[in-house]
Amino acid sequence: MSFQSLGLSEALLKAISKKGYTKPSPIQEKAIPPVLEGYDVLASAQTGTGKTAGFTLPLLHLLSENPKEKYKPIRALILTPTRELAAQVYANVREYSEFLNLRSAVIFGGVNQKPQAATIRQGVDILVATPGRLLDLQNQGLLSLKRVEIFVLDEADRMLDMGFLRDIEKVIKSMPEKRQNLMFSATFSKEIKKLAHGILNQPVQVEATPENTTVEAISQKVYRVAKGLKTGLIIKLINDGNWKQVLVFTRTKHGANKLSEKMDKAGITAAAIHGNKSQGARTKALSGFKSGRVRVLVATDIAARGLDIPLLPHVINFELPNVSEDYVHRIGRTGRAGAKGEAISLVSADETTFLRDIEKLIELKLPVEIVEGFEPDPNASTVPVKPGQGRQNRRPQKSKSNKPNNSGGSGEGSRRNSGRNNKSRRPRRSNEGR
């Protein structure tokens, strides 16, 4: 199948050709036709499968068929969970609409809102946004969603993980009831299907790949190692292999900072990227990593969601995620666009349960190696580590008090459910989507 056979306009085909694309990816083949026909779509697709073009191309085609020449209200809204993903989607919108008379803009937190508000006042057809900044500007009367014709909810599963359900509900109420809705998610969990039921109208459901599968082009390996020797091992692997570009995942923001600092001291240029970093620092770190000035980018799961790093050769799990599906998201950053990639996990004794859960999910027994001088501690406890801060902490910790915590009290373990009844266990809203 070719892009021409999908029924896209000549202007879009020209833009696609300029980018060097000749054949649509599976998600594009499946999603573009029903979107062009006006159907709501629920799509399952991992980042790196071409999903952005899967909704951007038909969206641009539909808007260009009925242009608004004089005043340009917001006609399409693309909602994303993180700033990096918003910037990436916006870049794609700009590239694909190069030969169309359509205006687009992106808004997200962490930067001055004045330039964003000024752009919106000039009129935009397509707005790419994170939930927090979108609602902030809307509450100030600086934008209106009353003319939205197409709504795209990108990375819907991560939206829920990050606690944006209420924000999504507010955004939905601000738009016309009659509109086309497109929802993209890495998984079709029960929560996602429930959310889709409340947003989509008789949607066409498409899947690009089976749920929770790992890319065949990725070589996966586990190194068993003592917890305190992980930093030394990762430095050895990078130096011995002379790796020039490595994305490393840690469970916490503090861990990302600490590892990045130790890398620098070892003579390996590194930068950390996470929710506590300013947008300027995050942009600088990512730019340095892509250009080669930074060899190692240390990231948390949330900050790395949606990062588009072409031909990334190496991904290292400094710590395994305690949510198995996140392993698939992490290693999916490499082995993209037909290129081969390597995914390495450093596993200490207390992560054994996480490793078993991951192998069960991907239905694959991962090969294990032990490096001399970095052997695992035979006396270490195999009790799983406590969930880290942020979105990974999906279950409330037990209260330190011996009394049962049924009312969402003020104890450390009940902080997430404070002021709520036990039926409402939404994750705490992240600053990432601000």
C-alpha positions in Angstrom: 0.0 0.0 0.0 1.2 3.6 -0.8 0.3 6.9 0.7 -1.4 7.8 -2.5 -3.9 4.9 -2.1 -5.0 6.2 1.3 -6.7 9.2 -0.4 -4.6 12.0 1.1 -4.4 15.4 -0.7 -1.6 16.3 -3.1 -0.2 18.9 -0.6 0.1 16.2 2.1 1.7 13.7 -0.4 4.2 16.4 -1.3 5.1 16.9 2.4 5.4 13.2 3.0 7.6 12.8 0.0 9.8 15.6 1.2 10.4 13.7 4.5 11.4 10.7 2.5 8.5 8.4 3.4 7.3 6.1 0.7 5.2 3.5 2.4 2.7 3.9 5.4 3.4 2.0 8.6 0.8 -0.6 9.8 -0.9 1.9 12.2 -1.1 4.5 9.4 -2.7 2.0 7.0 -5.3 1.1 9.6 -6.0 4.4 11.2 -6.0 6.9 8.3 -8.9 5.6 6.2 -11.5 5.6 9.0 -10.4 9.0 10.2 -10.8 10.4 6.7 -14.3 8.9 6.6 -15.2 10.8 9.7 -15.3 7.9 12.2 -14.1 8.1 15.8 -11.1 5.9 16.2 -9.6 4.0 19.2 -6.1 3.0 18.3 -3.4 0.9 20.1 0.1 1.9 19.1 3.5 2.2 20.7 5.6 5.4 20.3 7.8 4.9 17.3 5.2 3.1 15.1 4.3 6.2 13.2 1.2 6.8 15.2 1.6 10.6 15.1 1.3 10.7 11.3 -1.6 8.2 11.8 -3.8 11.0 13.2 -2.0 14.1 12.0 -2.2 13.4 8.2 -5.9 12.7 8.0 -6.6 15.5 10.5 -4.8 18.0 8.3 -6.6 16.6 5.2 -10.0 17.1 6.8 -9.3 20.7 8.0 -7.8 21.7 4.6 -11.0 20.6 2.8 -12.9 23.3 4.6 -10.5 26.2 5.4 -11.4 29.2 7.6 -9.7 32.0 5.7 -10.5 35.1 7.8 -10.7 34.1 11.5 -9.0 30.9 12.5 -10.6 29.4 15.6 -9.1 26.3 17.2 -10.6 23.5 15.0 -8.4 20.6 16.1 -7.0 19.9 19.6 -4.3 17.4 20.2 -3.8 16.7 23.9 -0.6 15.1 25.1 0.7 14.1 28.6 4.2 15.7 28.5 6.0 18.7 27.2 8.5 16.8 25.1 5.7 14.8 23.4 3.8 18.0 22.7 6.8 19.6 21.1 7.4 16.5 19.0 3.8 16.3 17.8 3.8 20.0 17.0 7.0 19.5 14.9 5.2 16.8 12.9 2.1 19.0 12.4 4.3 21.8 11.1 6.2 19.5 8.7 3.1 17.8 7.3 1.2 21.1 6.8 4.0 22.9 5.0 2.1 23.2 1.8 -1.3 23.8 3.4 -2.9 27.1 4.5 -3.3 26.0 8.1 -1.8 27.5 11.2 -0.7 25.5 14.3 0.6 26.2 17.7 1.9 24.3 20.8 1.4 25.3 24.4 2.9 23.7 27.6 4.1 24.7 31.0 7.5 25.5 32.2 7.9 28.5 29.9 6.4 32.0 29.7 2.8 31.9 28.6 2.8 35.3 26.9 4.2 34.2 23.5 1.9 31.2 23.5 -1.2 33.4 24.2 -0.1 35.9 21.5 0.1 33.2 18.9 -3.3 31.9 19.8 -4.8 35.4 19.5 -3.5 35.6 15.9 -5.6 32.5 15.2 -4.7 28.8 14.9 -6.4 25.8 13.3 -4.5 23.1 15.2 -3.5 23.4 18.9 -1.2 20.9 20.5 -1.3 21.1 24.3 -0.6 19.6 27.7 -3.6 19.6 30.0 -2.3 22.0 32.7 -1.3 24.9 30.4 -4.4 24.4 28.3 -6.7 24.8 31.2 -4.7 27.7 32.6 -5.1 29.7 29.5 -8.7 28.7 29.1 -9.5 29.8 32.6 -7.8 33.2 31.9 -10.1 33.6 28.9 -7.1 33.5 26.5 -8.4 30.6 24.3 -11.7 28.9 23.5 -12.5 25.3 22.5 -16.0 26.0 21.4 -15.2 25.5 17.7 -13.2 22.3 18.0 -14.1 19.8 15.2 -11.5 17.1 15.9 -10.1 16.1 19.3 -7.1 13.8 19.6 -6.1 12.3 23.0 -2.6 11.0 22.5 -0.8 8.6 24.9 -4.1 8.1 26.8 -2.7 5.4 29.0 0.0 7.7 30.3 -2.6 10.5 30.8 -4.4 8.2 33.3 -1.1 7.1 34.9 -0.2 10.8 35.5 -3.5 11.7 37.1 -5.0 13.8 34.3 -8.5 12.2 34.2 -10.2 15.2 35.8 -8.4 17.6 33.5 -9.5 15.5 30.5 -13.1 15.7 31.7 -12.9 19.5 32.0 -11.5 19.8 28.5 -14.2 17.5 27.1 -16.9 19.7 28.6 -15.4 22.8 27.0 -15.8 21.4 23.5 -18.9 21.0 21.3 -20.6 17.6 21.7 -20.6 17.1 18.0 -17.0 16.5 17.0 -14.7 13.7 15.8 -12.6 12.0 18.5 -9.4 10.1 18.1 -7.8 8.3 21.0 -4.4 6.6 20.9 -3.0 4.4 23.6 -0.1 1.9 24.0 -2.6 -0.5 25.7 -6.3 -1.3 25.8 -6.6 -1.7 29.5 -10.0 -1.7 31.3 -9.4 1.9 32.4 -8.6 3.0 28.8 -11.8 1.2 27.5 -13.8 2.9 30.2 -12.4 6.3 29.2 -13.0 5.6 25.5 -16.6 4.7 26.2 -17.1 8.2 27.7 -15.4 10.1 24.9 -15.8 8.1 21.6 -18.9 7.5 19.6 -19.1 4.0 18.0 -15.3 4.0 17.3 -13.4 2.0 14.8 -10.8 0.0 16.9 -7.4 -0.6 15.3 -4.2 -2.1 16.6 -0.8 -1.9 15.0 0.9 -4.6 17.0 -0.2 -7.1 19.7 -0.4 -5.6 23.2 2.8 -5.7 25.3 5.1 -7.2 22.7 8.7 -6.3 22.4 10.3 -5.5 19.1 12.2 -8.4 17.5 15.0 -6.0 16.3 15.9 -5.3 20.0 18.5 -7.5 21.6 17.6 -7.9 25.3 19.9 -8.9 28.1 20.0 -9.0 31.9 23.1 -8.4 34.0 22.7 -9.8 37.6 24.6 -7.4 39.8 24.8 -6.2 43.5 22.8 -3.1 44.0 25.8 -1.0 45.1 27.8 -2.0 42.1 25.4 -0.9 39.4 27.0 2.4 38.8 30.4 0.9 38.3 29.0 -1.7 36.0 27.2 0.8 33.8 30.3 2.9 33.5 32.3 -0.2 32.5 29.8 -1.3 29.9 29.8 2.2 28.3 33.5 2.6 28.3 34.3 -1.0 27.1 31.8 -0.8 24.3 32.7 2.8 23.5 29.0 3.6 23.3 28.3 7.1 22.1 24.6 7.4 22.7 22.9 5.6 25.7 19.5 6.3 27.2 19.4 5.2 30.9 16.2 4.8 33.0 16.1 5.3 36.7 13.0 4.9 39.0 13.3 8.3 40.7 14.3 11.9 39.9 16.9 11.8 42.7 18.4 8.7 41.2 18.6 10.3 37.8 20.5 13.3 39.2 22.8 11.1 41.2 23.7 8.8 38.4 24.2 11.6 35.9 26.7 13.3 38.3 28.6 10.1 38.8 28.8 9.6 35.0 30.3 13.1 34.6 32.9 12.4 37.3 33.9 9.2 35.5 34.5 11.3 32.3 31.3 10.3 30.5 29.2 13.3 29.5 25.7 12.9 30.9 22.6 14.8 31.6 19.4 14.1 33.6 15.9 14.7 32.4 12.9 14.6 34.7 9.8 16.5 36.0 11.7 18.7 38.4 14.0 20.1 35.7 13.0 23.4 34.1 11.8 23.2 30.5 14.9 25.0 29.4 17.2 22.4 31.1 15.2 19.5 29.6 15.3 21.0 26.1 19.1 21.6 26.4 19.7 18.1 27.7 17.7 16.4 24.9 19.3 18.6 22.2 22.8 17.8 23.5 22.0 14.1 23.5 20.6 14.1 20.0 23.6 16.1 18.7 26.2 13.8 20.4 27.5 16.4 22.9 26.0 14.3 25.6 26.7 10.6 25.6 24.3 9.5 28.3 20.8 10.8 28.9 19.4 9.6 32.3 15.7 9.8 32.5 12.6 8.9 34.5 9.7 7.1 32.8 7.5 10.1 32.6 10.1 12.5 31.2 11.1 10.0 28.6 7.6 9.3 27.3 7.3 10.3 23.7 11.0 11.1 23.2 11.8 10.7 19.5 15.5 9.8 19.2 16.2 8.4 15.8 18.5 5.3 15.6 19.1 5.1 19.3 21.4 2.1 19.7 21.4 1.5 23.5 18.8 1.6 26.3 19.8 0.6 29.9 17.4 -0.1 32.7 19.6 1.0 35.7 16.6 -0.1 37.8 13.7 -2.2 36.5 10.3 -0.6 36.5 7.9 -2.1 39.0 5.1 -1.8 36.4 5.9 -4.4 33.8 4.3 -2.6 30.9 6.8 0.3 31.4 9.6 -2.1 30.4 8.1 -2.4 27.0 7.8 1.4 26.7 11.4 1.9 27.8 13.1 -0.5 25.5 10.9 0.6 22.6 13.0 3.7 22.4 15.6 1.6 20.5 15.2 -0.7 17.6 12.9 1.7 15.7 12.4 2.3 12.0 13.9 -1.1 11.1 17.2 -0.4 13.0 18.7 -2.8 15.5 19.0 -1.9 19.1 20.2 -3.2 22.4 18.3 -3.2 25.7 20.2 -4.0 28.9 18.8 -4.4 32.4 20.9 -4.2 35.6 19.0 -6.4 38.0 19.7 -6.7 41.8 18.3 -9.3 44.1 15.4 -7.1 45.2 14.3 -6.7 41.6 13.8 -10.5 41.0 10.1 -10.3 41.2 9.9 -7.4 38.7 12.1 -9.4 36.3 9.8 -12.4 36.5 6.7 -10.2 35.9 8.3 -8.7 32.9 9.3 -12.0 31.4 5.8 -13.3 31.9 4.4 -10.2 30.2 6.6 -10.4 27.1 6.5 -14.2 27.1 10.3 -14.4 26.9 13.1 -15.7 29.2 15.8 -13.0 29.0 19.4 -14.2 28.9 21.4 -13.5 32.0 25.1 -12.6 32.4 27.4 -11.9 35.4 30.4 -9.7 35.0 33.5 -10.6 37.0 34.0 -8.1 39.8 30.3 -7.0 39.7 28.7 -10.2 41.0 25.3 -10.2 42.7 25.3 -10.3 46.5 24.3 -13.8 47.6 23.1 -12.5 50.9 20.9 -9.7 49.6 17.2 -9.7 50.2 14.9 -10.6 47.4 12.0 -8.6 48.8 10.9 -6.2 46.1 12.0 -2.6 46.5 9.3 -0.1 47.5 7.7 1.8 44.6 9.4 5.1 43.9 7.9 8.5 43.8 5.5 9.8 41.1 3.4 7.7 38.8 5.1 4.4 39.7 3.6 4.5 43.1 0.2 3.2 42.1 -0.7 1.5 45.3 -1.0 3.4 48.5 1.7 2.4 51.0 0.7 0.9 54.2 0.2 3.4 57.0 2.9 3.4 59.7 0.1 3.3 62.2 -1.3 -0.1 63.3 -4.8 1.2 62.8 -6.5 0.5 59.4 -6.5 3.5 57.2 -10.1 3.7 55.8 -10.6 7.4 55.7 -7.6 8.8 53.7 -5.9 10.2 56.8 -2.9 12.4 57.0 -0.3 9.6 57.3 2.5 9.3 54.7 1.1 6.1 53.3 -2.3 7.7 52.7 -1.3 10.9 51.1 -2.5 10.0 47.7 -6.0 9.3 48.9 -6.3 12.2 51.3 -9.7 13.9 51.1 -11.2 11.2 48.9 -13.2 8.1 49.5 -11.8 4.7 48.9 -13.5 4.3 45.6 -11.6 7.1 44.0 -7.9 6.2 43.6 -6.8 8.5 40.9 -3.0 9.0 40.7 -1.8 12.3 41.9 -1.6 14.8 39.1 1.8 15.2 37.8 3.6 18.5 37.0 4.7 17.0 33.7 1.6 18.0 31.8 1.8 21.6 33.0 
